[in-house]
Amino acid sequence: MPRITQPTLAEHRAARERALLDAAHDLLVETGEAPSLAEVAERVGLARTSVYQYFKSQRDLLYAMVQDVYPQWVERVATSMAAAPSLADQVMSYAVANVELVAEGAHVVGSALAALGPNEAVDEQAARMHRDLQGPLIAVLVQLGVTGPEEVAGLINAVIHTAAALLLEEGRSTGEVLNFIAEVLGPMVRELGGQGHVS
């Protein structure tokens, strides 16, 4: 019977899973590569066999990491949008928050999972997450009376994707990339009644 370090077995398991996820994320950020279960076990100070009680494979671990990071990403974007000075400026806040999250490395889990190769269930989950994340943006565009809100949201996300590539592939600074975002989206936001600048 393993030594329990929390008041209950459920709390012990939750704490250990939290430690494993945190260790896996730290390793991923440090190396840029998906960590093996053995590496995660070593970082936490457990036998590799103990990790299999929580995650069946490297892919299973990465999928759990995505499930862990995604709500934080959504909350960060939602909080940024809620703090915007106007409904129109929520569009800019949405873009800025997403770019900042990429700059901070929040995307690395999804990238590592994708690098393991195609998986229908994972791809479907990723598509659902992207749709969920776009939901608040589409709702704002609807309220603003934008024609084709879903299509416009897709175009805004294409701008964010390009901005992410500038950060990750070309090594541009976050400030420089946010200035590009303002140049592209600022006129639209101002046309909709917002300030249209990056705060």
N, C-alpha and C positions, 0 to 999 in steps of 0.2 A: 504494500500500500504506500503510495507516494506521500511525502511529508506535505501537509497542508499548511500554507502560509497565510491563509485568510480565514475569517470566521466560519465560512461554509464552503463546501466543495464547489458549488456554483460560482461563488466569488473568487475562489482560487483559480478555477478554470478561466474565468473572464480576465483576471489579472495576468495570468500566464499568456493567454492569447493576445492581450494588449501588448505585453512585452515582446512577443514574437513579431507582431505586426510592426511595432516601432523599430525593432532591430532590422527587420527586412527592409523597411523604408530607408533607414540610415545607410545600410549597405548599398542599396540601389542608388541613392544620391551620391555616395562616395565613389562608386566604381562605374556608374552608368550602365551596369549590366544586371540582369535579373539574378538575385542571389539564389544559391542552392539551399536546400533544406539543411544540409550539413553546415554551411556557413552561418545560417541563422541560428542553428542550435549552438554552435561554438560561441557566437556573439552573446547569447543569453546565458550560456553556461549549462546547457542541457545536453543529454545524449541525443543523437540524431533520431533514435527510435521514439523518443518522447515527442518530437515535433510531429511525427506521423499520427499522433493522437488528435492533432488539431487540423493538419493539412495533409492530404493524400499525395500531393505532388507539387512541383514547382509552379505549375499552372494554377493549381487550386489555391496556393498561397498568394499568387499575384491577383487572382480573381478576388480573393478576400480583401486584398489591399485596395483594389479599385472600389469595392463596396464600402470600405472604410473612408477613403479619401473623398468619394463623390459627394456625400451629404455636406461635407465641409466646403467643397467647391460651390455647391448650390447656395449654401448659406452666405458665403462670402459675396457672391454675385447679387443675391437678393438684398443683402444689407447695403451694398454699394448703390443699388438702384433706389432703394428706399430713402437714402440720404441725398439723392439728387434734388436740386432746387426746383425742378419742374418735371412734368411728365415727359416732355421732349428730351430733357437732359438725362432721363433714365436710359435712353438709347446709348448715349455716350458712356454713361457709367457702366452699362453692361459690357461694352467693348473694352473699356479700360480695365475693369476687374478681371476679365478673362485673360487679357494680355499680361497683367501683373502676376496672375497665378502661374502662367507659363514661365514668366521670368524668374519666379521663385522656385520653380522646379516641381510644381504640383502635377505636371503632365507626365512625369517620368514613369509612373506606375502603368498607365495606359499604354505608353510607348513600349515598355518592356513586355507587356502582355501581348501586344500586337507582333512583337519581334519573335515570339515563340512559334509563330506560324498560324495559319487559318484555323478557326474553330467556329462552327456555325452558332453555337449557343452564346459564345463570348461576343461574336459580331452582332448578334441580335440584341444582346444586353447593351452593348455600346451604342447601337443605334437608338435604343429606347432612352438611354441616358441623355444623348444629344437632343432628342426630341423634348424630353422633360426640361432640360436646361433652357431650350429655346422658348418654352411656353410663356414665361413672364415677358420676354421681349415681344413675342407675337401679340400678347394681350395689350401691351402698351401701344404697339403700332395700330391695333384695331381701335383703341380709344382715341388715338390721334387722327383717325380717319384716313390712314394711309391705304392707297389702293394696292391690293395684293400683299397683305401683311406677311403671309408665310414666305412668299418669294423674296420680299425685301429682307426678312429676317435671314433667309439663306444667303443673300448677298452680303449682309453685315457679317455673318459668320465666315464668309469667304475672305473678307477683309481681315478678320481676326486670325484666320488660318495663315494668311500671307504674312501678317505681323509676327506670328509665332515662328515662321520660317526665317524671317529676318533676324530674330533673336537667336534661334538655335543653330541655324546653318551658316549665317553670315556674321554672327557675333556682334550685331548692332547693339547699342546700349538701349536700356529700357526707355530712357528719356527720349532718345531719337525716334524709336518706334512709336511711342505715344504721340509724338509730334506728327508723325505720318498719319496716325489714326485721326487726329484732329483735322488734318488737312482734307482727308477723304470724307469723314462723317460730319465734320463741323458745319458745312453749308446746309446739309439736309436737316440737322438738328435745329439750326437757326431758322430755317424755313418753316419748321414745325412749331416755332415759338420759344425755343430754348436758347441758352447761352452759347452752346456749341463749342466749348473749349474743355481741355483736360484740366481738371482741378488737382 
